[in-house]
Amino acid sequence: MMVGTVVNRRPTVPLTVRGPSGLEVAVEAALDTGFNGFLTHPTLAVTSLGLPYRSHFRAGLADSSIIRLAVHAAVVMWDGAARDIEVLVADRQPLLGTALLSGYEVAIQFAEGGSITIELLL
């Protein structure tokens, strides 16, 4: 089970992201059910971790605009295990998307300081 907290009306989950050299960084990612990828991460963090470039991705935003984002490979600690994921480079707060949540139940106490639990479905 993983846990998080609602901060400024954003469900936030702590994650650890690892680069190919083994360097790790702690991340506070906002849970975004409108994002169907794994994780977004700022350019500086992607560069400092040395995450390998994979491709580009055209993303549609809520305002109907289309942007092009770089895709990098990373490892995230997820539910106690290392998991290979794709990271989209976006210079804003990291977002945790539904690709990481697949097969899990999410419960949110949607109030400031409320708890978030993410549990594997049986």
Buried (B, 14 or more C-beta within 10 A) or exposed (E): EBEBBBEEEBBBBEBEBBBEEEEBBEBBBBBBEEBEBBBBBBEEBBEEBEBEEEEEBEBEEEEEEEEEBBBBBBBBBBEEEEEEBBBBBBEEBBBBBBEBBEEBEBEBEEEEEBEBBBEEEE
